[in-house]
Amino acid sequence: MPSWLLATLALLAPALLGILAGALSLFDEPERAIDNLNRFALSFAFPALIWTGIAGSDFGAPTQLGFWLVVPGVLLVSVALARALAPRHASTLALVCAFGNVAYLGLPIVEQVLGAEVMGTASLATGIHVTLALTVGPYLLLRWDPGRGDSASAARAPPMQLLRQPLLWAPPLGFAAHALGPEARAAAVSVLQPLGRAAAPVALFVLGLYLACHRHRLRSLGLGDALHVVFKLLAMPALTFAAAWGAHRLGWLGLAQAQVLCLLSTMPAAITTFAIAKGAQRGTEAIARAIVLTTLVSGLTIPCAAYLVTTWLPTW
């Protein structure tokens, strides 16, 4: 069995356990368990994983322009297409496009498929994604919602929400740790590494539990749900591969960076998008169905992407 496929399948175990826990009703309040485990992973485990990925290596901030332009450029084109082609669904499409599951699924898959040596790059790319996800996504959800009314006060919330997000601060603090002496930095990394290693299995278990608890949402699918899958799992990855190829040919993007960006672009909608939609009281049902549906379909698309980034991209 190819190593990329074996690495991808190895990530299914925690998710399957989550599905099993939901099916057997092992939690008295599964929604509360999802919320609490989600908070733990988002606020502690993943920031620790990103921090140790940068602080624990000799990784330096990328200087090539393409690394900084591909993600926002693809997002800009994607939301513009959503607005032009599907205005009725543009608000939820914008949030789903902006907030992919780049932390919960993306970082573990990148490490399994591309190796630990690219985790510094992947951690920084995740920081870019999260920054855009917590600003552009919620703003457009409110701005483009057909029944939004006066949402000016709600539209001012994302900046403060962004500043409170530990995932945003993990990359710069990881770079700042390089100012410490080697021994102090190594000690800090050794303390936080076990917490970071808990991120992937906890997050994947939460994902499986969420799928089990929300499987009923698949009973009422429509054209809008198909559009969320097409935009998130087909259009955005295709645009990312094209942008990465062009940037690489121009000398603006290294191969390893292109592999990371392309693989992260294939992630499904993040579970956190439901919390954002619920807080804004906009599009909660559409977002919930998008999370479940894109996650299930990504079981087919992620292995395909893993194959492409490990066999086709090196030929560039």
N, C-alpha and C positions, 0 to 999 in steps of 0.2 A: 504494500500500500504506500502511495507517495507520502512523504513526510508532511507536506502542506495539508493533505487531507486528514491524516492521522491527528495532526495538531488541532485542526478545526473540530474534528469529532470529539476530541478529548474534553472540549469545553462544554459538551452536551450534558455530562454527568450531573453537575450541580443544578442545571436547569431542569433536567428530568426529575431530580429529587424534589425540586420545588413544585413541579406539576403533580407529582405523587402526593406530596404533603397537602396540596389543595384538594386533590381528588378524594383523599381519605379524611379530610376535615381534621387534620392534626392540630390546627390552631382554632381556638374558640372564636377569635376575632381576626380572621385573615387579613382584612383591610387594614386593621391597626398594625398587624405584624408587618405588612408591606410598607406602611408609612414609616414605622420605626426603623426597620432595617434599611430602608431607602435613605433616611436621614443619617444613619450611621455611615453608610457607604459614601454618600455624597459629601458629608461634612468632615469625616475623619479618614476613612480607609483610602479613598482615591486621592485626596490631597497628599497623604503620606506616600502613596505609590508614585505620584508625579514628582514630589519633592526628592525622594530618594533616587528616582531615575535620573534627575539632573544633578543633584548634589553628589551622588555616588559615582559619577563618571567624570571624565575629562571633556565632556561635551561642551561645546561653545555655541553661542547663539548663531544661527545661520545668517550669512551675509548676502546670500544670493536672493535677488529681488523676487523671483518666482515663488519661493517658499511663503512669502508674506502676502502675495497677491492671489494665488490660486483659490484659496478657500473663500475670501470675501468676493472675488470676482465671480465664481461659480454660484454663490448664493445670490448675488445681485441679478444675474441672468435668470436664475431659477424662479425667483419671486416675481420678476418682471413678466416671465412667460405665464406664470400662474395667474397674475392679474389680467393679462391680455386674453388668455385662452379659457380661463375658468373663473370669472369674477365672482360667481356665487360661492365658490369654495376657496377663494384666494386667502382669506384670513387664516383658516386652519392649515391650508397648504403652506403658507409662509412660516408658521410656527414649526410644522413638521420638517420642512426643508432646513430651517435654521438649526434645529436641535436634534441631531442624530445621536444615537447611542454610542458615542465615541469613547466614553469612559467605561461604562459597564461591559460592553461587548468589544469595543474597538481596541482598547489597550491590551486586554488579554489575548485577543486574536493577533494583533501586531506582534506581540512577544512570541507567541507560539509559531507564527508563520515566518516572521522575518528575523527573529532572534533578539536577545536582550541588548545587543549593541546598538539598536536603533531606538531604544526606549526613551532616550533623551529627546530625540527629534519628535517621537510620538507624543511625549508629554507636553512639549511646547505647542505642537499642532493641536492637541486637545485644549490647551489654554486659549488658543485662537478661536476654536469652535465654541467654547463655553462663553467667551466674551460676546461673540455675535449672537449666540443663542439667547442670552439673557437680556439683550438690548433690542436687536432687530426683531427677533421672533415675537416677544410679547407686545412690542409697539405695533407691529403690523396686524397682529391678532385683533387688537383693539381698533386700530385705524380703519381696517378694511371690513370689519364685521358689519353686515347689512343693518342690524338693529342696534348699533352701538350707542346711539343718542349722544349725550355729552360725556365723553370718556376722558376729558382732559386731565382730571385728577388722577385717574388710573394710569394714564400714559406716563405720568411722572414717577411711577413706582419703580420701573425697571432699573434706573441708575442706582438707587439705594439697595435694591435687591442684589444687584451685581457686586456692590462693594462688600456685602455681607457674605459673598460666596467664597469659601476657602479654596475652591478649585482655581479661581482667578489668581489668588496670591501664591499658590504653590510654585509655579515656574519662576517668578522673580525671586522668591525666597530661596529657591534651589540654586539659582545663579549667585545670590548673595552669600550663600554658604561657602562658596569657593574662596571667600576672603578669610575664612578660618584656617587655622593650621591643619595640616593633613591628619594629625591624630584626633583633633577635636571633631573634624568633619566625619572621619571614619566612625568615631564613637556615636555621633548623632545618627548617622545612617544605620548603624547596627541596632540602635534602639527603635527606630521607626520602621525598619524593614518588615518585621513580623506583622505590623499593622497594615502596611501596604500590601503584603501578600494575601491578606484576608479580603482585599477589595474584590477581586475577580470571583471567587466562589460565592461570597455573600451576595454580590450583585446578580450573578447568574441564577442563584437560588430564588432571589426576589422576582426576577424575570419569569421564572417558571411558575412561581406561586401566582403572580399576576395573571399569566395566561390561563391558569386553571380557574381562577376566580372570575375571569371576565370572558370566558369562552362563549357565554350566551350572546355576546355582542355580535357574533358572526352570523346570527340568524336573520339579521335585517341589513344586508349589504346592498349598496346601490352604486350608481355611477360615480358619485363623489368619493366613495371608498376606493374604487379602482384608480381614480385619479391620484389619490394620495400614494398608492403603491407605485404607480408609474413615475410620478415625479421623484419620489424618495429613492427608489431602488433601481430605476432605469435611467431617467433623465439626468439626475445629479451625478451619478457615477460616470455616465458617458461624457458629460461636460468636463468632469474632473480629469478623466483620462486624456481627453483632447487638449485641455489646458496644460496639463503636466507634460504631454508630449511636445507641444509647441514651446513651452518654457525650457524644456530640456534641450531641444534642438537649437534654441537661441543661446544656450549656455547660461540660462538664468536659474536652473534647477538641477541639483545633483540626482543621480539615479536612486540612491537610498531614500532621499527626501521624496522623490516622486512615488516610490513604492508605498511609503507610509501614507501620503496624502490620498493616493488612489484607494488603498485598502480601507482607510477610515471613511471615505465617501460612500462606501457600500453599506454602512450600518443602518439599521432600521430606526424608527422614531424612538426617542428616549422616553422612558417612563415618566420622567420629570415633566414632560409636556402636559400630562394630564393634570398635575398639581397646578401648573401655570394657568391652564384653561379653567380649572375649577375656581381658582382664586379670582380670575377675571370674569367669571360667570359668562364665558363665551365658548361655544363650540365643544363642550365637554364630551358629548356623545360621539361626535365625529372624530375627535382626538383619541378617545378610548378605542374606537374601532380601528383607527389608523395604527395605534401601537400594536394591537393584537395581530392585525393582518400583515403589517410590514415585518413584524418579528417572525411570523410563520414563514412568509415568503422568502425572507433573508436566509432561511435554512438552505435554500437552493442557490441564491445569488452570491452569498459570501464564499462558499467553496469555489464557485466560478471565478470570482475576483481574486481569491488566493492563488488559483492556478495562473491567472493572467499576470499578476505582479511578480510571480516567481519564475515564470517561463518566458513570457512575451516581453515584459518591460526590460529585462537585461539585454535584449537584442537591440534596444534603442541606440 
